[in-house]
Amino acid sequence: MRGSSIRYLWPYLRDHHDWLVGCLVYALVGATASAFSPYVLGRAIDELQRGLRLPVVAEYAVALLVLAATLAIFRYLLRMLTGAMAATVSYEMSQDFFVRLLVLDRATYAEFGTGDLLSRATIDFIYVWRFFSAGFQMMLHSLVLLVIGCVLMAFASPLLALIVFGCLMVSLTVQVRFGKVLENSFDRVQRNMALMSAFAQEHLTTVRMVKAYRQEAPVVAAFDTVLGDYARSNLQFVLRSGVITPLPGTVVRLTTAVVLAVGGALVIRGGLTVGQLVQFIVYLGLLNNAVLQISQAFERLQQGAAATGRIAEILHRGPRIADAPDAQTIPITGRVQMRGVGLKAGNRWLLHDITFDVAAGSTVGIIGATGAGKSTLLGLIARVQDPSTGQVLIDGVDARKLALRTLRGALAIVPQESLLFSMSLRDNITLGLSGVPDAQVEQAIDAARLSNDLPQLPQGLATHVGERGATLSGGQKQRTAIARALVRDPRILLLDDALASVDALTASQIIAGLASSRAGAGRRTTFIVSQHLLAVRYADTILVLDEGTIIEQGTHDELLAHGGRYAALYEQGQRRDADEIDERALDGTGHTEAPWLTTPQ
């Protein structure tokens, strides 16, 4: 195993050092019992040649039975202890791995992909468990047996012991030298398996689109390519391990022939007894089995090393966004400022020179073409990433100085892609919360305009929505996500094109519900990214983004009077639709402004 892999495993093994000591003791006792069996057998044969009496033969037989029982008991204890250690270490590593997945940022997921991470979280841990549960105990017992066996052989015949020891060292040296090759080869197998897993996961989750566009044949062809890469890497590993696996057995058989020839000559010359020669032959049988087990354990060790390296690659990655040493915890009211903010990815500026000041309780509309930087801007407020230049201020404090728990506990973000879990509708809305009153849930549902859909659902709020909300329409998913955000009563609400799957009238009603849901406690600060101009028409401030910069900023009337990009978009067929829906959405008072966006007195 690579030194780096040992270092990664050591923190988990160190916490169970008493188990390691126990494994060593059990292996030592069991291997000693196994190694002394040929010695007792050899002595018995020599005594028989000298006319041994039956009671003495019985003593040797009992001694062999005791040694066999001792070996069986301590091999069982060793297996039980290594099995417990394998389960515990795998469990603790899996826990740490999953926790690490939850704290890593988007960049890590973009770099590795979901399929790769799933492969590391499942298949790689199987190989770590296999090494500890079987490979470790086989290697430990066999190595101790080799050492004790060689020592006992040396007492009987130093020459034969030297021959056996030399041959075994050649075998072990070749295995160790080829170990790095096997580990790298198996690492390629695991990486190709991860690619295959990622491919299958991606296309299974989009199988409807694959069928709709009749892409079954191209997808199968692409999968054949990925599968072929995996099969070739697996075959390469099998071929390489196939060169090493037969080596120990071949070496032991050749050594047996040499020992038989040299030992026979020594017996003829009187330098060795028949019992000692038999002892050596039996030792070679034991050592043959030990070397074969070491070979099998060595292969599992290389697989475990490659798997551990892949697991550690994630375990030792820290989130790029973390609390500063002097992170502050303050009550957040909702004022948001950006001062000369820029964000660079490689050589390209995604945002540059972004400056605005939004008072607490204001509503901000953000519009712009695809790729203008709207979602990126919201990500900076939520501190999904930090700006390359400038400052993002929350209530006058640099967001990098705020404790993440404080910042994210005060805001809620609703992405365009609504992420729902395979649980009831109510559980999806109250996700992460406990003891939420029904009245609070109903208020959030009403504000998100989801209440009208409940009669259509078989069990209302108790309806199981299926994987990723499969039983709901696109609009219902988005409104569920909005209700999930509202039930938390955030001080800052970020809607990232969260109204894309609803019609303009429903969008206007949702905007009304967002404000009315806090009518008794003062308004929240709301940022709305939307393609519906009606959704941002009555915002306190509208930001128009283009290629990562704010090209216009002001109210609806101010931007129309300016005659710029916003006015052009509005004139392109938006006025008629917006006015029509606006009249339907108003409360019938004839007001020319939206009353739900005025500040409560």
N, C-alpha and C positions, 0 to 999 in steps of 0.2 A: 504494500500500500504506500502511496506517496506520503512523504512527510507532511505535506499540507493537509491531506485527508486525515491523518492521525491527529493533527492539531485541531481540526474541526470536531472530531469525535471526543477528544479528551475532556472537555467540560462536562459532557454527559457521563463519561466513564468515571471521572474523578468523584462525582457525587455518589458513586456506588463502588468505591474502592474496596469495601469489605466483600462485595460479590466477586471482584477480581481475585482477591486473596483466596476466597473459598474455591473458586474455579481452579486456581493453581494447586491448592491442597488436594482437591478431589482428583485432579489429573495426576498428581504426583503419586498418590496412594494407588490409584487404579493402574497406572503405567508400571509401577514397581511390582504389583502383583502379577501383571502380565509378563514382565521381563524375567521374574524369578521362576516362572513355570518351566521354561526350557532348562534352567539350571537344575531344578529338582529332578526333572526327567532324566537329564544326563547322569546325575549322581545315582539315580535308581538303576539305570542300565549298567553302570560300572559295578555297582554292588551285586547285581544279578550275575554278572560274569564271575564274581568271586564266590558264588554260592550263597546268596542272601537267603535268610530265613523268612517265612511267611509273615510273622508279626512286623518285621522291619519293612517288608513290601507294603503292608497295610498302612504303616506310618507315612510312607511316601505318597500312597494313594490319597490318604486323608489330607496331606499337605497340599496336593494338587487340587483337591476339592475346595479346600479353604481359600486357596489363591483364586480359583475360578469364581467362587462366591463373592470374594472381596472385589474382584474386577467387575463383576456384574453390578454389585451394589453401588460402587463409586462411579462407574460409567453412567448409571441411571441418575445419580445425584448430580453429576456434571451436566448431563443433558437437561435436567430440570432447572438447574441454576442458570445455564447459558440461555435456555428458553425464556426464563423470567427476565433475564437481563436484556435479551433481544426485544421482548415485548415492551419493557419499560423504556429503553433507549429510543425505540421507534416511536413510542407514544409521546415522549417528551420532545423529540425532534419534530414530530408532526405538529404538536401544539405550537411550538415556536415558529414553524414554517407558516402555519395558517395565520398566526398573529402578524407575522412579517408581511404576508400578502395584503392584510387589511390596512397596513400603515404605509405601504409603498405608494408612490405617486403614479400619475398617468404615464409618465415617460417610461417607467419600467414595464408596464403592461404593453405599451406600444412596442418596446424593444423585443420582448420575449413572446408575446402573444398568449392568448388564453389556453390554447391546446398544449403549448410547451409547458406552461406552468402546471396544468393538470397532470401532464405526464410526470413531472418532477414530484408532484404531491401524491402520486399513487404508485406508479411503477417503480420509480427510483427507491421509494421506501420499502418496497417488497424485496429488492436486492440487498438493502442494508439489513433488513430483518433476516433474510436467508443466510447472510454471512454470520451474524451473531448467533442465530438459533442452531445452525448445523456446522458451518465452516469453522467457526471459532473453536468449538469444543473438539472437532476432529483434529484441527491443527495443533491445539494445545496438548491433547492426549498423545498424539503421534510424535510430536517433537520430544516430549519427556520420555516416551518409550525409546526413541532412537538414542537419546543420550545415555539412559540407564543400560540399554541393551549393549551399546558399544563398550561401556565401562566393564560390564560383566564378561563380554567376549574377550576383552583385553586381559583379564585375569586368567582366562583359560589358554589363550594363544595370542600373544601380541602381534605375531605375523599375520594370522588370519584376520584379526581385528583391524589391523592397518589396511589390509586389502579391502575389507568391507567398508570401512570408514572412507577410504579414498574414492571408491566407486560411488558411494552415496553423496559425497561432497560434489562430485562432478555433476550428478543428476540435479542436486539442489541449486548449484550455481547456474546451470543452464536455465532452470525455471525462473530464478530471480532475474537473470539477464533478460529473459523474454517477457517478464512480468509487465514492464512498461509498455511493450508493444501490445500486449493483450489488453491492458487498461485503456490505451488510446483507441484501440480497435472497438472495444465495447462502448466507449464513450460515443463513437460515431453511430453505433447501433442505437443507443438511447436518443441521440439527437434526431436521427431519422425517424425513430418511433414517435418522437414529439411532433415532428412535422406532419407525420401521417395522422396523428391524433388531432392536431390543429385543423388539418384539411377536412377530416370527417366531421368535426364539431362545427366548423363554419358552414359546411354545405348541408348538414342535417338541420341546422337552425334556419336555413334559407331554402328548404326543400320546396316550398310553395312557389317561390320565384323561379327555381330551377325548372319545375314542371310547367309553369306558366309560359316560360320562354323556350320550352322544349330543348333544354340544355343537358338532358340526361347523358347523351352520347359524349359530348365534350367533357363533361364532369367525370365520367367513367374513365375516359382517356387520360385526363389529368391525374386521376387517382392511381391509374396504372403506373404512371411515371413516378409518383411519390412512393407507391408500394414497391416498385422495382428498385429504387434507391435503398429502401429499408432492407429488402431481400438480399441485395448485393452486399451491403455492409454486414448483414448477419452471416451470410455465407463466408465472407472474408474472415470474420471472427471465428467461425467454426473451423475453417481450414487452418488458421494459425494456432488455435487451441488444440487442434488435432495433431499438430506436429509435436506439441509438448506433452499432451496427456499420456501417450504410450511410452514415453521415455523412461519414467521411473520403473515400470514393470520390466521393460527390456533390460535396463541396467541391472536390476535385481536378478533376473534369470541368468544373465552373463556372469554375474558375481557368484551365483550358486554353482555354476559349472567350474569356475576357478577355485572356489572354496573346496568343492568336492575333490578336484584333482590334487590341490596342494594338501588338503587335510588328509586325503587317503594316503599320500606319500608319507606324511608325518606319522600316521597310525602304523604304517608298515615299519617305519624306522623306530617306533617306540616313543616318538616325541609328543604323541597325542593319544588319548584313550578313545575307545569307540564311543563311550558316553559323551565325551567332549565334542567329538565330530557330530554326533546326533544333535547335541545341544546347539552347535553352530548352524546345522541345517534347519532346525526348528526356529532358531533366531532369524534366519534369513526369511522364513515364511512370515514371521511376525513383522519383520522390518519391511518386507514386500508390501504387506497390507498397510503398514504405517505410511510408507512412501506414497502408495496409491491414494491414501486418504489425504495426505499433505498436498498431492497434486490436485485432487478435487477441491480441497479447501482453498488452495492457492488460486484456482480459477474463480471461485466464489469471492475470494478476497479482492481480486482485480475488478470483478463486477461491482462489489460493494464500494471499492475505492472510487470508481468512475461515478457511481450513483451518489456517493457522499460529496464528491466534488461539485456535482450539479446542484445538489441541495444546498451546499454551503455557498454557492454563487448567489443564491437568493437570500440566505440567512444573513450574509454579511453585507448586504446592500442596505444602506440607510435611506430614509426618505429625504429628498432634497429640501422639502419644506418641513421645518421643525421649529419648536419653540426656541427663542433666544434665551441666553442665560438669565437676562433680566426681564423676561416676559411679564407684561402687566395684566392684571385682571381688573377690569373696570365695568361699571354699568353702561351699556351701550344704548344710546338714544336713536341713532340712525343717520347722523350727518356723515356724508361721504364726499371726499375731495380727492382729486388727482392733480398733481403738480408736475408738469413736464414729463409724464410717464412715457417710457418707450420699452418695447420688448423685442429682443432680437433672437432669431433662431438661425444658427449658422451665420451666413453672410446676409440674411434677409431680415429686414425690420418688419415685424408683424404689426406693431403699433409704434407710433412716434409722436412726441410732443402732444400728448393727451392732457388737457387741463380743463377742469370744471369744479364747481363747488355746489353740492346738492344739500339743501337744508334737511334736517330731520323731518320726516313726514311727507316729503315731496314725492311726486310721481314723475319718473323720467322715462321717456320713450326713446328707443334707439332703433334707427333704421339704416339701411345700407345694402349694397349688393352682396351677393355671396362672396365670402372671402375678405370682406371689408374689415373684419376684426371685432365684430359685435360679441360673439361668444367669448373670444379671448379677453375682451374688456371685463365681462362679468366674472371670468375666472380669476382675474387679478383682484377683484373686490372680495371674492370668496377665498382668496389666497391659495388657489390651486397651484399657482406659480407666482414667483416674485418678479417685479419689473427689472429690466436691465438698467434703466435709468429712471430718475424721478422718484416720487413717493406716492403711495396710496394711503390716505389718512382716513381713519374711522374715528369720529368724534375728536378730531385733532391729534390723534396718536397714530404714528406710523404703524401700518398693519403688521409689519415685521416685528414690532415691539409688543404686540398683543398676544396673549396666550391663545393658541389655536382653539382650545376648548371654549374660551370666552367668545372669540370671533365667530366660530361656526355654530356655537350655541345660540347666537343672536340672529342668525340669518337662515334662510331656507332657499334652496335653488330648485327650480323645476326645469329640467332639460327638455329638448324637443322630443327625444326618444324616451318614452315613459317606461321606467324600469319597475315592473311589478313582479311579485313573488307568488309561488304556488301555495296560496293560502286564501282565507276569506277576504272579501272586499273590506270589511271593517279592520281586519288585522293589517291589511296593506296600508290603510289610511293612518292607523295608529302605530305604525312600525317603529319599534324602539321606545315606545312610551308605554307606561302601565297605569292602570286606574283612570283612564280618560273618561270623564262623564259623557253619557249619551247626548246630553244637550250640546256639549262642545263639538262632538262629532257631527251632529245634525247641523250645527251652525256652519261648519266647514263645508259640508256637503251642499247646503243651500247656496253658500257663496260661490262654490265651484260649479253651480248649476248641474249637479249630479242627481239631485233629489227626484227629478222627473223621470229618471231612468230606473229607479229602484223598483217600481211596479213591474217592469219588464223582466227583472231578474228572478229566477226561480225562488230564491230564499232571501231576497233583499240584500241587506248588508252581510248576511251569513253565507252568501253565495261564494263558492270556491271558484276563483277566477282562472285557474289552470296555470300552466307554466308560462311565464312572461306575460300573463294576462290574456291567454289565448281565447278565452270566451268573451272578451270585451271588444268593442269596436275601437278604432283609433282615437276617436273623440272621447269615448268613455275612459280610455286609458289616460289620456291627458288630463281630463277633469278629475280622475282619481288621484293623479300625481299632484294636481293643484290643491285638492282637499287635504292630501297628506302634508303639504307645506303649510296650509292655513291652520290646521289643527294644532300646530306647534306655536302659533301666535308669534311669529318672528318679528323682530324690529326692522330687519331688512329682508325684502323679498325680491328674488331674482328670477324673472321669467325669461328663459332662453328659448324664444320662439315656441313657447308652450301652448300657443293657440293655433298652431299650424293646421291641426286636424279638425278644427271646429269652424263653423260658418261665421260670417261677420257679425250676424245678429247675436249668436251665442257668445261670441268673443266680447261684444259690447256689454252683454249681461254679466259675464264673468268679471269684467273690469269694474262694473258697478258693485258686484258682490265683494270684491277684494277690499274696497274701501269701507263698505257698510259693515263688514265683519269686525271692524275695529272702531265702530262709531262711538262706543261707550268709553274707549280707553285712549282715544287719540289715534291719528293715522300712522301707519308704518311707512317707511321709505320703500318705494317700489321701483324697480328697474324692469322695463318691458321691452324685450326685443321681439318685434312682430312684423309680419308682412302686411297685416291688416292696418291700414292707416287710421281707421276708426279707433283701434285699440290705443293709439298714442295721440290721437287728435286733441284730447283734453288734458294731456299731461302738463305738468307745470313747466317742464323743459323737454325739448326734443333735441337729440343729438343725431346729426346726419354724418355717418362715417363713409369714407372712401379711401381705399388702399391704406388702411391703418391710421388715418388721421381724421380729426373732426373738421369737416369743411363748412358746416353750418350748425348753429346752436341758438335756440330760442323757443318761444311758444309757437303754437300753430299759426296764429294770426301774424306774428312777426315774420315767420318764415315765408308765409304766403306773400306778404308785402315785400319781402326781400327779392322774390322772384328767382330763386336759385333752384338747386336740385330738388328740394322738398316740394316746391311749388310745381315743378314740372311733373313729378310723380303724382301729385294730387290732381293735376289737370288731366292726366292720362286716364280718364274714365273713373277716377276715385270719387269725385265730388258727388255725382248723382247717386251712386250706391251708398256712400257714407251718409248723405242727407236722408235717404229713404229709411235706412236702418236706424239712424239717429232719432227720427220721429217715432219709430216703433219702440225704441228703447227708453225714451223719456217718459216721465210720469204723467204726462198729459197736462202739465201746467203751462206749456207754451214757452218755457225757458229756452233761451238760446245757448245755454251752457249746461254742462252735465253736472247736476247737483251732487252726485256721488263723489265728485273729485274736488269739492270745495272743503275747506278746512272746517271741522266741527267747532262750534263755539262752546 
